[in-house]
Amino acid sequence: MALKMVKGSIDRMFDKNLQDLVRGIRNHKEDEAKYISQCIDEIKQELKQDNIAVKANAVCKLTYLQMLGYDISWAAFNIIEVMSASKFTFKRIGYLAASQCFHEGTDVIMLTTNQIRKDLSSPSQYDTGVALTGLSCFVTPDLARDLANDIMTLMSHTKPYIRKKAVLIMYKVFLKYPESLRPAFPRLKEKLEDPDPGVQSAAVNVICELARRNPKNYLSLAPLFFKLMTSSTNNWVLIKIIKLFGALTPLEPRLGKKLIEPLTNLIHSTSAMSLLYECVNTVIAVLISLSSGMPNHSASIQLCVQKLRILIEDSDQNLKYLGLLAMSKILRTHPRSVQAHKDLVLQCLDDKDESIRLRALDLLRGMVSKKNLVEIVKKLMSHVDKAEGTTYRDELLTKIIDICSQCNYQHITNFQWYISVLVELTRLEGTRHGHLIAAQMLDVAIRVKAIRKFAVSQMSALLDSAHLVASSTQRNGICEVLYAAAWICGEFSEHLQEPRQTLEAMLRPKVTTLPGHIQAVYVQNVVKLYASILQQKEQAAEPEAAQDVTQLMVDRLPQFVQSADLEVQERASCILQLVKHIQKLQAKDVPVAEEVSALFAGELNPVAPKAQKKVPVPEGLDLDAWINEPPSDSESEDEKPKGIFHDEEQRHAKQRLPEADEEELARRREARKQEQANNPFYIKSSPSPQKRYQDMPGVEHIPVVQIDLSVPLKVPGMPMSDQYVKLEEERRHRQRLEKGRKKKKTKEKGKPRRHGSLHTESDEDITPAQQVDIVTEEMPENALPSDEDDKDPNDPYRALDIDLDRPLADSEKLPVQKHRNVDTSKCADKEDVPVVEKKVKKPKKKEKQHREKEREKTAKGKEKEKSSKHKKKKHKKEKEEKSKDKKKSKKKLPSDEAAEPVENGALDEEPLPPMSSYCLLAENSYIRMTYDIQGSLQKDSQVTVSVVLENQSRSFLKNMELNVLDSLNTKLARPEGSSVHDGVPVPFQLPPGISSEAQFVFTIQSIVMAQKLKGTLSFIAKNDEGSTHEKLDFKLHFSCTSYLVTTPCYSDAFAKLLESGDLSMSSIKVDGISMSFQNLLAKICFHHHFSVVERVDSCASMYSRSIQGHHVCLLMKKGEKSVSVDGKCSDSTLLSNLLEELKATLAKC
Amino acid sequence: MQFMLLFSRQGKLRLQKWYVSLSDREKKKITREIVQTVLARKPKMCSFLEWRDLKIVYKRYATLYFCCAIEDQENELITLEIIHRYVELLDKYFGSVCELDIIFNFEKAYFILDEFLLGGEVQETSKKNILKAIEQADLLQEISYSTSLLC
């Protein structure tokens, strides 16, 4: 009650709180802007006050205004003030405001770094939480770099609430500061097995996001995720994992095979649609990557398709939409399975939801066949008529064209029908895709010779009809088709029935309202028409008629000369002069037709769009070299204007120039034919080569097969494609009858087919109405196959493509804020003591931590990963805790091993019993030393020896120094300036019961032989009774194994390596082994640094690589009681030594 | 998830959360475009649409549209689930939530969202945990609020 009163008084103290503001805005609907500017003035006053509560209130109001779209960037500094308030209430508001309005461009953001760091390490988890949440919204590269280490530490916070937030935000940090990925990754990986499900799922989330972008770096995590997938029941996590596998399988097909079964099980069992959908999607992705086509997978596809059908049939529009979406993915690889559901897809075309209709349209592309194309297009055409919005209609139009033209017009049996469809589409008003229709018309008319006559008749009808010209005045793309129509009528004018009529149509005054580029084509093709009319009339000996046509030209052309379009004007002027000249000649009764026609002699071949690009640069031609001396820096810019001439013009030039040299041309043609005949990818334009080259010179070799027309060529008036549906049916019916008759008599002669292999059986029954040849587009000889690299260099995720299995280098450590310049050894020493104390105080916490650590250790053992060791260098404090834990876990090891059941997981890499690679170096009453040797592929003559020193006494150990007797081959790397007799100081001291790890670098010349080095550890032991100088001798054993670095190898690369024959071979056999092959393999892999390439029953191939790059391949077979190992290696001495070491390990098993 | 928007039937923005860093101008442009597109859709249409290279998932609850933008590979159904979960959370917190609750307590709506999602990823799937965290933070707020008044 008292609180409420105080609160009330405070509220009054504020000029206006958030509620008042909101209410005020709602009450001032008419003059909202004015009211708000008034409020902003008030807020500015409030921000000037010293009272933080008032400031926070002002910032809160600003945040609301920001949402309404007002700029509040001017208050950025005040926001930071509120963020740094000590009270959670205000801090929360400050961070909220910052997360809403800060972005990378906010300049004051750098001022927040220290505040955020402070909040991150705050004892209150809510302070830390609110800072993490805010940071996730406005993290910049600078902030990420400066805070990466702090956040990484939080990943091991005691409270799961903080851990999960820290883990999630790491993803944002990685994106902004990719260098942090490698140092932070080992810890992130640990979090996959965090006891708290929230943290675990956060880690799964982050790794999935990372892996989705750069899957190859995360392949090594597959076994771990597989285990998670089979054990997790949380659908949110499952979806992420399944998605991750979808990204991994294309890189590792073996994984795909393993996945199919659990995924299909999930599909069968789950009731959650989201999970089902994810599974189906991943199964599809897996099956696509397993393109080798395993027969038993058709069942999985069938299952997917069935489930999708259920989704599509569902009344929920969302499921319907997604079902269709997934279906289209299957369609790409398994069209047959989807085609069976054609009915469903067609049904969806009638759905009232446009987005569903669009999805269904996508699917149609794969549904068409020769048989149903006409029917489907008919249906689409009826939709075009009904469609309301132009976007959907345009989509329909492009789909129709796409469906018909796909795979080189594979499904079209009757091109007359197709032309009619195109002509019908020109009646669409307001479409943007006129140029698409035009392009199709041109393509078909040029490439399908047999259809030209029909096409020309249709095009002349188009030119004649007024509606297209009339519509050009409106902003309308459909008039583009006139471009095509004019060109077709001009180029193939010999097919025109009434050339004079078409000529007149093209010269109508209305034409000048068309866009410039269309008029230009008109002008050019008018001359072609004119030429052909002249020829006709002269042959028919009708000079008057010829002169009449000339007069028409002279009368009408001036309208184009006046055009505002330069291209039109220029062409028209030239042509007008030409025609006037002809007129003069005609007046003198000189025959001109021959010469005018010669202007347009020859035929155009279709040229592939990419042809120009693919012309190879001849040898010895340097395109960058100057042909002439570079001009002096004169001002004159005589650049030629580009792009004035249209495609069509270019074609003229390209085609007609080379004809100068007939011989050369013929030679090239022969060469090309030869090449095309040998090239399996070249779609032959005709399957009957004998027919092809019947002494036809020049372009005439392009074959045209005679048409057997069963349909009257001239359809009166504007054609209706519908008519063809009926005609087509009749024709097919007739054919079937005929065939039946023929079968009895004789075997049918092999009919030339265009793409026989691609058709389904039923398709093949349908013979095309016309035997049409589709002329293949021309490509230059020796065309280069060009693989364009489409990768976007600006992809933000590219920077995260980082190899995570490589051990960390010193330079990669995260920047840590340091305030002290004290010697590191002392520093570590100081920190040790409080840690121990803290642990004593909080035994419970310690125990918990310990348990966690142990888990981590086990996980690491399984992973055969040792990278975490490198991480330890950085965090001394932790390192010590860890190595201590390590000790404990090691002592427990035997029981663990016994307890751990050998799982019969489905993956090759089954989980292994925990192992440690550390072995005993020396031991006395004071100290126990264990060591491990690791090499790195980056440094070919160096290994790092990690020595764990454990204080077993009650004394305090200090001044530790390690020294070895160098050999010629192996030397301890000492600090600069010290002699070979000086030891290397250990950078820490050991209180009683504590253990820690020191690392020493050795340089090595030859690695083919094992070696032992004698050494001494000297130290001072100090206790209550005084201090003594002690030492411990040891023998450091550098086995050949320690020079090997676990390197994954794919089976194909492995096979190549073995085939190369560069490797020497040797083998061993060990008897009396009782251990299971599984464990044996794990042991060899772990202790001898091998990775399994392939495993079949009790036989496995393994690979490893030495730091100096020797390849080592092993084949291990297990018999009843014996194991044989065949080895191949680039160095025979190394191999025999390695095998000896293997033998020793195996003998212990 | 790239961002989440809440807006009314009249197209008034009620809440916006961006998980990608963009300038204010860009944000406004995107918001306007999406609000228009979504409002133009008919009630019986499906909840997904393709927009630029993103997918928009939206759902209408009473007078409010909840709208999320996700990337190509993300799961639409789980995004719907996220929206629904968020609505449930608001409902539990405010006790049968209405648009006005979100208008007047917009900062609370943000706090709840921040406990549920972080950086565009689901942070906590348990409704109980989220509400517990919010309650405790609120309690802390009350305490620090009252101490600030008393001191």
Boltz contact constraints between the chains, C-beta under 6 A:
constraints:
  - contact:
      token1: [A, 3]
      token2: [B, 146]
      max_distance: 6.0
  - contact:
      token1: [A, 6]
      token2: [B, 149]
      max_distance: 6.0
  - contact:
      token1: [A, 10]
      token2: [B, 149]
      max_distance: 6.0
  - contact:
      token1: [A, 19]
      token2: [B, 104]
      max_distance: 6.0
  - contact:
      token1: [A, 22]
      token2: [B, 103]
      max_distance: 6.0
  - contact:
      token1: [A, 22]
      token2: [B, 104]
      max_distance: 6.0
  - contact:
      token1: [A, 67]
      token2: [B, 13]
      max_distance: 6.0
  - contact:
      token1: [A, 87]
      token2: [B, 144]
      max_distance: 6.0
  - contact:
      token1: [A, 87]
      token2: [B, 148]
      max_distance: 6.0
  - contact:
      token1: [A, 88]
      token2: [B, 140]
      max_distance: 6.0
  - contact:
      token1: [A, 88]
      token2: [B, 141]
      max_distance: 6.0
  - contact:
      token1: [A, 88]
      token2: [B, 144]
      max_distance: 6.0
  - contact:
      token1: [A, 89]
      token2: [B, 141]
      max_distance: 6.0
  - contact:
      token1: [A, 89]
      token2: [B, 144]
      max_distance: 6.0
  - contact:
      token1: [A, 89]
      token2: [B, 145]
      max_distance: 6.0
  - contact:
      token1: [A, 96]
      token2: [B, 107]
      max_distance: 6.0
  - contact:
      token1: [A, 96]
      token2: [B, 110]
      max_distance: 6.0
  - contact:
      token1: [A, 103]
      token2: [B, 21]
      max_distance: 6.0
  - contact:
      token1: [A, 104]
      token2: [B, 21]
      max_distance: 6.0
  - contact:
      token1: [A, 126]
      token2: [B, 137]
      max_distance: 6.0
  - contact:
      token1: [A, 126]
      token2: [B, 140]
      max_distance: 6.0
  - contact:
      token1: [A, 133]
      token2: [B, 114]
      max_distance: 6.0
  - contact:
      token1: [A, 136]
      token2: [B, 118]
      max_distance: 6.0
  - contact:
      token1: [A, 136]
      token2: [B, 119]
      max_distance: 6.0
  - contact:
      token1: [A, 164]
      token2: [B, 123]
      max_distance: 6.0
  - contact:
      token1: [A, 165]
      token2: [B, 118]
      max_distance: 6.0
  - contact:
      token1: [A, 168]
      token2: [B, 118]
      max_distance: 6.0
  - contact:
      token1: [A, 168]
      token2: [B, 119]
      max_distance: 6.0
  - contact:
      token1: [A, 168]
      token2: [B, 121]
      max_distance: 6.0
  - contact:
      token1: [A, 168]
      token2: [B, 123]
      max_distance: 6.0
  - contact:
      token1: [A, 169]
      token2: [B, 119]
      max_distance: 6.0
  - contact:
      token1: [A, 172]
      token2: [B, 119]
      max_distance: 6.0
  - contact:
      token1: [A, 198]
      token2: [B, 124]
      max_distance: 6.0
  - contact:
      token1: [A, 205]
      token2: [B, 121]
      max_distance: 6.0
  - contact:
      token1: [A, 236]
      token2: [B, 122]
      max_distance: 6.0
  - contact:
      token1: [A, 236]
      token2: [B, 125]
      max_distance: 6.0
  - contact:
      token1: [A, 239]
      token2: [B, 75]
      max_distance: 6.0
  - contact:
      token1: [A, 239]
      token2: [B, 78]
      max_distance: 6.0
  - contact:
      token1: [A, 273]
      token2: [B, 77]
      max_distance: 6.0
  - contact:
      token1: [A, 274]
      token2: [B, 75]
      max_distance: 6.0
  - contact:
      token1: [A, 274]
      token2: [B, 77]
      max_distance: 6.0
  - contact:
      token1: [A, 274]
      token2: [B, 78]
      max_distance: 6.0
  - contact:
      token1: [A, 274]
      token2: [B, 81]
      max_distance: 6.0
  - contact:
      token1: [A, 277]
      token2: [B, 77]
      max_distance: 6.0
  - contact:
      token1: [A, 278]
      token2: [B, 75]
      max_distance: 6.0
  - contact:
      token1: [A, 317]
      token2: [B, 46]
      max_distance: 6.0
  - contact:
      token1: [A, 318]
      token2: [B, 46]
      max_distance: 6.0
  - contact:
      token1: [A, 318]
      token2: [B, 47]
      max_distance: 6.0
  - contact:
      token1: [A, 321]
      token2: [B, 46]
      max_distance: 6.0
  - contact:
      token1: [A, 321]
      token2: [B, 48]
      max_distance: 6.0
  - contact:
      token1: [A, 353]
      token2: [B, 45]
      max_distance: 6.0
  - contact:
      token1: [A, 353]
      token2: [B, 46]
      max_distance: 6.0
  - contact:
      token1: [A, 355]
      token2: [B, 46]
      max_distance: 6.0
  - contact:
      token1: [A, 355]
      token2: [B, 49]
      max_distance: 6.0
